[in-house]
Amino acid sequence: MQTKRFDIVIIGGGILGVSIGYFLTVNSDANVLIIEREKIVSSHTSSRNTGKVHAPFLYDPIKKKIFAKISFLGYNMWETYSNQKKIQFKQDGVLEIAKQDKDVKILKKYVEWGIQNGLEENDILFLNEQQTKAIEPNVRCNGSIYCKRDASVDYGLLTTTLKNDYLLAGGKLLNLHRVVGVKKQKDSCLIEIVTINKERKIIDSKYVINTAGGHSLDIAHQFEVGLDLFDLHFRGEYWLAPQEYERLTSRSIYSVPKQQNFPFLDPHWIIKSDGHCEIGPNAVPVFGPYSYDFIDNLKNFIPKTKEIFYKKGLWALFTNREFLSLLTNEIAGSLSKRVMIQRVKQFLPALDTKKFNTRGTAGIRSLLINEKGNFIPDTLLLKNSLSLHILNYNSPGATGALPLSAMIVQELANEQVINKVTKNNQLWNIEDIYSKIKF
Ligand SMILES: Cc1cc2nc3c(=O)[nH]c(=O)nc-3n(C[C@H](O)[C@H](O)[C@H](O)COP(=O)(O)OP(=O)(O)OC[C@H]3O[C@@H](n4cnc5c(N)ncnc54)[C@H](O)[C@@H]3O)c2cc1C
């Protein structure tokens, strides 16, 4: 069997893998290959999301330090890139509302976090009930924050465009190939891949970057990295709003999460970049990272259930009373379309549940849990001598993909994994981005 050799292999062609590939090829002379199991890049979470360039006010600057920094930096970078490519970057802002009096205190904390994370004071304004009514007459709430520095984009399109730049700069892409095994050698890794026709091939790489999204933990385990971590998958579903609701609000409306530790449970009112509106996402527990339908969910049922019984961290979580009550009350409740829309009707009372009849595109979050059964709040960058694994890369992962990738490439140059960054990137100075995230 013929073995091809690369400087860097990236496993996974989602927005993160493609962004890293882009900076590696545009900023260095590394010989790079992206391996992607699907026919096109961005087939999973990277095109199955809400499409927001999130402002960083929701992220605790200590517990979610990386997410906070990359979310802040991502806004300008996506704006610059979209303008250069003439792709829509709709700066429409967002309203985060308080559904009850006690949420107002939380909103004030978000304003502080937003400013600590880099927002200017006039980017994020606290509005009382009347001030909110003045800008959004159909919204009912006890106060809100209006953040101007928030935008709507099509991340699937941005990833495909970035992939084209990556190819133009000399990067290689092997799609419809799935990584099934890795073998570490003294100074390189042998990566076993399989095609859809079950043909097996071996790729040799000096260094591997794992950006396999919902499968990233499985890949990390093959490198014996992150063995004390486990994952759980939640499908976020959406319902499309009828056209008559397109002028109901001028911007997307989010609400203060009922459970601060699980901000992904509360559905939002979303205005997408093309102007259509949706409600979502909810969080349906599923057994696999691609369990969009019943068949895939069933296929993963036995392996995942076994894991829950035999793996310490998952067992600890599933015997935790607080989590069980969350699972039965909040998560199970969100399965129903009626309950989901009811949650949004609390702040947008004009909605009529009967008018929501078409599902949107669901995406799956893969959340990591440690041995004690606690959810990991931030993304994790775990390394060994020949590989880097980006795990728990959830929202605002699409927003942060460009700055995180620039930082990673600069770090690889500092560590001499790739040659000193030589070529010029006309859009960004990656040393500068590195220093903003690292320090
Ligand atoms: C419902 C939902 C809404 C969201 N909304 C937003 C939002 O509005 N704004 C925001 O910033 N973020 C949002 N996010 C988060 C964001 O979408 C993700 O953080 C981001 O897309 C993750 O990108 P990725 O490249 O790491 O993963 P993915 O897009 O999942 O890419 C991983 C790739 O790896 C490939 N792969 C996996 N295993 C293998 C293998 N063995 N061999 C080869 N290839 C493999 C997969 O096919 C896939 O293409 C949302 C997420 C969800 C679930």
The ligand as an SDF file (V2000), in Angstrom:
LIG
                    3D

 53 58  0  0  0  0  0  0  0  0999 V2000
  -27.8830   23.9340   17.4340 C   0  0  0  0  0  0  0  0  0  0  0  0
  -26.5780   24.6960   17.3810 C   0  0  0  0  0  0  0  0  0  0  0  0
  -26.5760   26.0750   17.1840 C   0  0  0  0  0  0  0  0  0  0  0  0
  -25.3720   26.7730   17.1630 C   0  0  0  0  0  0  0  0  0  0  0  0
  -25.3760   28.1160   16.9060 N   0  0  0  0  0  0  0  0  0  0  0  0
  -24.2070   28.7870   16.8240 C   0  0  0  0  0  0  0  0  0  0  0  0
  -24.1940   30.1790   16.4990 C   0  0  0  0  0  0  0  0  0  0  0  0
  -25.2300   30.8000   16.2220 O   0  0  0  0  0  0  0  0  0  0  0  0
  -23.0010   30.8170   16.4830 N   0  0  0  0  0  0  0  0  0  0  0  0
  -21.8160   30.1780   16.7740 C   0  0  0  0  0  0  0  0  0  0  0  0
  -20.7700   30.8220   16.7690 O   0  0  0  0  0  0  0  0  0  0  0  0
  -21.8010   28.8600   17.0440 N   0  0  0  0  0  0  0  0  0  0  0  0
  -22.9550   28.1400   17.0570 C   0  0  0  0  0  0  0  0  0  0  0  0
  -22.9540   26.8050   17.3160 N   0  0  0  0  0  0  0  0  0  0  0  0
  -21.6590   26.1310   17.5170 C   0  0  0  0  0  0  0  0  0  0  0  0
  -20.9030   25.9230   16.2110 C   0  0  0  0  0  0  0  0  0  0  0  0
  -21.7830   25.5370   15.1650 O   0  0  0  0  0  0  0  0  0  0  0  0
  -19.8150   24.8540   16.4230 C   0  0  0  0  0  0  0  0  0  0  0  0
  -19.0050   25.2600   17.5070 O   0  0  0  0  0  0  0  0  0  0  0  0
  -18.9120   24.6980   15.2050 C   0  0  0  0  0  0  0  0  0  0  0  0
  -19.6540   24.5270   14.0230 O   0  0  0  0  0  0  0  0  0  0  0  0
  -17.9980   23.4880   15.3990 C   0  0  0  0  0  0  0  0  0  0  0  0
  -17.2100   23.3580   14.2500 O   0  0  0  0  0  0  0  0  0  0  0  0
  -16.2560   22.1180   14.0660 P   0  0  0  0  0  0  0  0  0  0  0  0
  -15.5070   22.3430   12.8230 O   0  0  0  0  0  0  0  0  0  0  0  0
  -15.4730   21.9110   15.3280 O   0  0  0  0  0  0  0  0  0  0  0  0
  -17.2250   20.8390   14.0000 O   0  0  0  0  0  0  0  0  0  0  0  0
  -18.0840   20.2110   12.7870 P   0  0  0  0  0  0  0  0  0  0  0  0
  -18.7680   21.2290   11.9990 O   0  0  0  0  0  0  0  0  0  0  0  0
  -18.9220   19.1380   13.4030 O   0  0  0  0  0  0  0  0  0  0  0  0
  -16.9820   19.5510   11.8820 O   0  0  0  0  0  0  0  0  0  0  0  0
  -16.3290   18.3580   12.1990 C   0  0  0  0  0  0  0  0  0  0  0  0
  -16.0960   17.6120   10.9050 C   0  0  0  0  0  0  0  0  0  0  0  0
  -15.3400   16.4320   11.1730 O   0  0  0  0  0  0  0  0  0  0  0  0
  -15.7650   15.4100   10.3090 C   0  0  0  0  0  0  0  0  0  0  0  0
  -15.3650   14.1330   10.8990 N   0  0  0  0  0  0  0  0  0  0  0  0
  -15.7940   13.6000   12.0660 C   0  0  0  0  0  0  0  0  0  0  0  0
  -15.2120   12.4190   12.2890 N   0  0  0  0  0  0  0  0  0  0  0  0
  -14.3810   12.2010   11.2340 C   0  0  0  0  0  0  0  0  0  0  0  0
  -13.4910   11.1230   10.8920 C   0  0  0  0  0  0  0  0  0  0  0  0
  -13.3440   10.0530   11.6740 N   0  0  0  0  0  0  0  0  0  0  0  0
  -12.7970   11.2180    9.7250 N   0  0  0  0  0  0  0  0  0  0  0  0
  -12.9360   12.2940    8.8960 C   0  0  0  0  0  0  0  0  0  0  0  0
  -13.7610   13.3330    9.1750 N   0  0  0  0  0  0  0  0  0  0  0  0
  -14.4720   13.2870   10.3440 C   0  0  0  0  0  0  0  0  0  0  0  0
  -17.2780   15.6140   10.2480 C   0  0  0  0  0  0  0  0  0  0  0  0
  -17.8540   15.0270    9.1020 O   0  0  0  0  0  0  0  0  0  0  0  0
  -17.3990   17.1300   10.2630 C   0  0  0  0  0  0  0  0  0  0  0  0
  -17.4950   17.6860    8.9690 O   0  0  0  0  0  0  0  0  0  0  0  0
  -24.1460   26.0790   17.3360 C   0  0  0  0  0  0  0  0  0  0  0  0
  -24.1480   24.6900   17.5100 C   0  0  0  0  0  0  0  0  0  0  0  0
  -25.3510   24.0010   17.5120 C   0  0  0  0  0  0  0  0  0  0  0  0
  -25.3360   22.5060   17.6780 C   0  0  0  0  0  0  0  0  0  0  0  0
  1  2  1  0
  2  3  1  0
  2 52  2  0
  3  4  2  0
  4  5  1  0
  4 50  1  0
  5  6  2  0
  6  7  1  0
  6 13  1  0
  7  8  2  0
  7  9  1  0
  9 10  1  0
 10 11  2  0
 10 12  1  0
 12 13  2  0
 13 14  1  0
 14 15  1  0
 14 50  1  0
 15 16  1  0
 16 17  1  0
 16 18  1  0
 18 19  1  0
 18 20  1  0
 20 21  1  0
 20 22  1  0
 22 23  1  0
 23 24  1  0
 24 25  2  0
 24 26  1  0
 24 27  1  0
 27 28  1  0
 28 29  2  0
 28 30  1  0
 28 31  1  0
 31 32  1  0
 32 33  1  0
 33 34  1  0
 33 48  1  0
 34 35  1  0
 35 36  1  0
 35 46  1  0
 36 37  1  0
 36 45  1  0
 37 38  2  0
 38 39  1  0
 39 40  1  0
 39 45  2  0
 40 41  1  0
 40 42  2  0
 42 43  1  0
 43 44  2  0
 44 45  1  0
 46 47  1  0
 46 48  1  0
 48 49  1  0
 50 51  2  0
 51 52  1  0
 52 53  1  0
M  END
$$$$
